[in-house]
Amino acid sequence: MQELLTVITYPIVWLICSYLLKIESGLAKLLISVTAAVLVYVLFGMWQSQKEKHKEN
């Protein structure tokens, strides 16, 4: 699930940068999209960790 959300996040953010924010630089779109995808991956991992910690207690 975590990897799937990361894969879906990348093109969605790319499209948002292209059409809504009108960013023309490919490098800027790449950096923003990869950063968002990594952030989703890390946040989802942290959420799962917290969820497992609460189950143990």
Protein Blocks (a to p, Z undefined) as FASTA:
>chain_A
ZZmmmmmmmmmmmmmmmmmnopablklmmmmmmmmmmmmmmmmmmmmmmmmmmmmZZ
